[in-house]
Amino acid sequence: MNLFYEADNHPWEYLGNGLKRKVVSLTKDLMAVHLCFDKGAVGAVYDHTVQEQIGYVVKGSFEVEVDGNKQILNAGDAFMAHRHLEKGAKSLEHDSVLLDLVNPH
């Protein structure tokens, strides 16, 4: 088990449609993921039936939707989505980055 994560040692996984990700850390109870968006890229609205999620804006800005409510979030802002709540995000700037924390993964 690695106790430290060095970003340069992990390649991006390209998801298509202007999205790429790196799994930062993974345990049986928690997953942390960097998501990088091109401007205008959309993380489609969906829900988790089991997981809860916190999304932290590391860089850039997003229009985030949680449970039908939309808000503009900038670097340093965050959102939380309980189980069964639909959520999604649209990047408003090139190379905007979210850090998603999901429990359980």
C-alpha positions as a Markdown table, in Angstrom:
| # | Residue | x | y | z |
|---|---|---|---|---|
| 1 | Met | 0.0 | 0.0 | 0.0 |
| 2 | Asn | 1.4 | 3.4 | -1.0 |
| 3 | Leu | 1.0 | 6.0 | 1.7 |
| 4 | Phe | 2.0 | 8.9 | -0.6 |
| 5 | Tyr | 0.8 | 9.9 | -4.0 |
| 6 | Glu | 3.1 | 11.7 | -6.5 |
| 7 | Ala | 1.1 | 12.9 | -9.4 |
| 8 | Asp | 4.0 | 12.8 | -11.9 |
| 9 | Asn | 4.3 | 9.1 | -11.4 |
| 10 | His | 0.7 | 8.4 | -12.6 |
| 11 | Pro | -0.5 | 8.9 | -16.1 |
| 12 | Trp | -3.9 | 10.4 | -16.9 |
| 13 | Glu | -6.7 | 8.1 | -18.0 |
| 14 | Tyr | -8.5 | 9.7 | -20.9 |
| 15 | Leu | -12.3 | 9.3 | -20.7 |
| 16 | Gly | -13.2 | 11.2 | -23.9 |
| 17 | Asn | -15.3 | 14.3 | -24.4 |
| 18 | Gly | -12.6 | 16.5 | -22.8 |
| 19 | Leu | -12.3 | 14.6 | -19.6 |
| 20 | Lys | -9.4 | 12.8 | -18.0 |
| 21 | Arg | -8.7 | 11.4 | -14.5 |
| 22 | Lys | -6.2 | 10.0 | -12.1 |
| 23 | Val | -7.0 | 7.9 | -9.1 |
| 24 | Val | -5.2 | 9.6 | -6.3 |
| 25 | Ser | -5.9 | 7.1 | -3.6 |
| 26 | Leu | -8.0 | 4.0 | -3.1 |
| 27 | Thr | -8.9 | 2.0 | 0.0 |
| 28 | Lys | -11.9 | -0.3 | 0.6 |
| 29 | Asp | -13.9 | 2.6 | 2.0 |
| 30 | Leu | -12.7 | 5.7 | 0.1 |
| 31 | Met | -11.6 | 6.8 | -3.3 |
| 32 | Ala | -10.0 | 10.1 | -4.3 |
| 33 | Val | -9.9 | 11.1 | -8.0 |
| 34 | His | -8.5 | 14.1 | -9.9 |
| 35 | Leu | -10.7 | 15.0 | -12.8 |
| 36 | Cys | -9.5 | 17.4 | -15.4 |
| 37 | Phe | -12.0 | 19.1 | -17.8 |
| 38 | Asp | -11.5 | 21.0 | -21.0 |
| 39 | Lys | -13.6 | 24.2 | -21.2 |
| 40 | Gly | -17.2 | 23.2 | -21.8 |
| 41 | Ala | -16.6 | 19.5 | -20.9 |
| 42 | Val | -19.5 | 17.9 | -19.0 |
| 43 | Gly | -19.6 | 15.3 | -16.3 |
| 44 | Ala | -23.1 | 14.1 | -17.1 |
| 45 | Val | -25.8 | 14.2 | -14.4 |
| 46 | Tyr | -26.1 | 10.9 | -12.6 |
| 47 | Asp | -26.6 | 9.4 | -9.1 |
| 48 | His | -24.9 | 7.0 | -6.8 |
| 49 | Thr | -27.2 | 4.5 | -5.1 |
| 50 | Val | -24.6 | 3.5 | -2.4 |
| 51 | Gln | -21.9 | 6.2 | -2.4 |
| 52 | Glu | -21.7 | 9.7 | -1.0 |
| 53 | Gln | -19.5 | 12.2 | -2.8 |
| 54 | Ile | -17.7 | 15.4 | -2.1 |
| 55 | Gly | -16.3 | 17.4 | -5.0 |
| 56 | Tyr | -13.6 | 20.0 | -4.3 |
| 57 | Val | -12.7 | 22.5 | -7.0 |
| 58 | Val | -8.9 | 22.5 | -7.2 |
| 59 | Lys | -8.5 | 24.8 | -10.2 |
| 60 | Gly | -10.8 | 26.8 | -12.5 |
| 61 | Ser | -14.6 | 27.0 | -12.3 |
| 62 | Phe | -17.6 | 24.8 | -12.8 |
| 63 | Glu | -21.4 | 25.0 | -13.1 |
| 64 | Val | -22.4 | 22.2 | -10.7 |
| 65 | Glu | -25.8 | 20.6 | -10.4 |
| 66 | Val | -26.9 | 18.7 | -7.3 |
| 67 | Asp | -30.4 | 17.5 | -6.9 |
| 68 | Gly | -31.7 | 19.9 | -9.6 |
| 69 | Asn | -29.9 | 22.9 | -8.0 |
| 70 | Lys | -27.2 | 24.7 | -10.0 |
| 71 | Gln | -24.4 | 26.8 | -8.7 |
| 72 | Ile | -21.1 | 28.3 | -10.0 |
| 73 | Leu | -18.2 | 27.0 | -8.0 |
| 74 | Asn | -14.6 | 28.3 | -8.2 |
| 75 | Ala | -11.3 | 27.1 | -6.9 |
| 76 | Gly | -11.6 | 26.4 | -3.2 |
| 77 | Asp | -15.3 | 25.7 | -3.3 |
| 78 | Ala | -16.9 | 22.3 | -2.9 |
| 79 | Phe | -20.2 | 20.4 | -3.2 |
| 80 | Met | -21.6 | 17.4 | -1.4 |
| 81 | Ala | -24.0 | 14.8 | -2.8 |
| 82 | His | -25.7 | 12.3 | -0.6 |
| 83 | Arg | -26.7 | 8.9 | -1.9 |
| 84 | His | -29.4 | 8.9 | -4.5 |
| 85 | Leu | -29.0 | 12.6 | -5.4 |
| 86 | Glu | -28.3 | 13.4 | -9.0 |
| 87 | Lys | -25.2 | 15.5 | -9.7 |
| 88 | Gly | -23.1 | 16.7 | -12.6 |
| 89 | Ala | -20.6 | 19.4 | -13.6 |
| 90 | Lys | -19.7 | 21.5 | -16.6 |
| 91 | Ser | -16.3 | 23.2 | -16.8 |
| 92 | Leu | -16.3 | 26.9 | -17.4 |
| 93 | Glu | -12.6 | 27.2 | -18.0 |
| 94 | His | -9.9 | 25.1 | -19.7 |
| 95 | Asp | -8.0 | 22.7 | -17.5 |
| 96 | Ser | -10.5 | 23.0 | -14.6 |
| 97 | Val | -9.8 | 20.3 | -12.0 |
| 98 | Leu | -12.1 | 18.6 | -9.5 |
| 99 | Leu | -11.0 | 16.4 | -6.6 |
| 100 | Asp | -13.8 | 13.8 | -6.0 |
| 101 | Leu | -13.9 | 12.0 | -2.7 |
| 102 | Val | -16.3 | 9.0 | -2.8 |
| 103 | Asn | -17.3 | 6.7 | 0.1 |
| 104 | Pro | -17.5 | 3.9 | -0.3 |
| 105 | His | -15.9 | 3.6 | -3.7 |
